[in-house]
Amino acid sequence: MYAQMIKSEATQDDPEKLAAFQARIDRGEKIEPKDWMPEGYRKTLIRQIGQHAHSEIVGQLPEGNWITRAPSLERKVNLLAKVQDEAGHGLYLYCAAETLGVSRDALTEMLLDGRMKYSSIFNYPTLTWADMGAVGWLVDGAAIMNQVPLQRTSYGPYARAMVRICKEESFHQRQGYHLLLKMMAGTDDQKRMCQDALNRFWYPALMMFGPSDKDSVHSAQSMAWKIKMNTNDELRQKFVDETVPQAEYLGLTVPDDGLVWNDARGHYDFTQPDWSEFYNVLQGNGPCNAERMAARRKAWDDGAWVRDAMLAHGQKKAARRKAAE
Ligand code: BYC
């Protein structure tokens, strides 16, 4: 329905303006907030940037779960810093979305009433300390794979937000990998925990890239507008190709009997995720959907007094300024 709405709005735009806009995109120019843009472009960006921002915020929950139980002060500090970084990423992205004329409050309300999504990956639980390694290595690893090309995305504020986010995500990925390296040099129980974490996070990480290209609703238009720089399947393949040797180095086995290097293609062949599970999670039926949404709703409700106070303060200041004029 959203795709249909975007299409009909895009076609309502003046064809000459649309052609000039597309020519700017094709020349590799950045589109800035005050530039003319088709309504569909604006709405697609709000959807993608908003979903991305919500993912960063909700993404704090599975890791926040382990801050009090980190096994050393150094690990606790690392994890705390990572979770704080995710909050920062959410804020840059909400700011980027605001330049398109939608407030952060409106985006949050859309998340809470189910009109917007966050990444499927955060609907899976983090059961052991090894999961902190798997999340950093695989989840942040998949995020980097997706986000590095987005530094070249056509919308200026989004592209610039991505530069800093990608730098921080690289640190996150490395701390996850380092954590697993250490655990894999430990006891048999620690090694088993690492393998179990990989077993549970492998396919959810592959799902982060979205449905296969044939089922992707938005890819074609988003790529024409350079909102997306690669298809979902291209990025998923790149992730598999880069991650499998890392798993081998760790001494872990990727949980896929169909995984094999294909010399002719120059890529790994691999078994696709169970897409019925993906759509089920998107519909709200993943293991942690209800818990994540309840946490977001509580944070929103608990923050109501702050929003009210800020509004009252702003109104008072405006009234004082008016009286002094
Ligand atoms: N989860 O037409 P498609 C992170 C939806 S977190 C949920 O291919 P598109 C991090 C999609 O929205 C990573 N929904 O869509 C944070 C669409 O539904 P709607 C977040 C998904 O947009 C903390 C439908 O499926 N990164 O970095 O062209 C700690 C059809 O899909 C998912 C971003 O958001 C999913 N995985 O492509 C650690 C990156 N996949 O909206 C790490 C920016 C698809 O029509 N986003 N859907 O109802 C993107 O690059 C693209 O939006 C996607 C999807 C590749 C995710």
Boltz pocket constraint, residues with backbone or C-beta under 6 A from the ligand:
constraints:
  - pocket:
      binder: B
      contacts: [[A, 2], [A, 3], [A, 47], [A, 48], [A, 51], [A, 52], [A, 53], [A, 55], [A, 56], [A, 57], [A, 59], [A, 60], [A, 86], [A, 115], [A, 117], [A, 118], [A, 119], [A, 120], [A, 121], [A, 135], [A, 139], [A, 140], [A, 143], [A, 146], [A, 207], [A, 208], [A, 209], [A, 210], [A, 211], [A, 215], [A, 216], [A, 217], [A, 218], [A, 219], [A, 222], [A, 228], [A, 232], [A, 282]]
      max_distance: 6.0
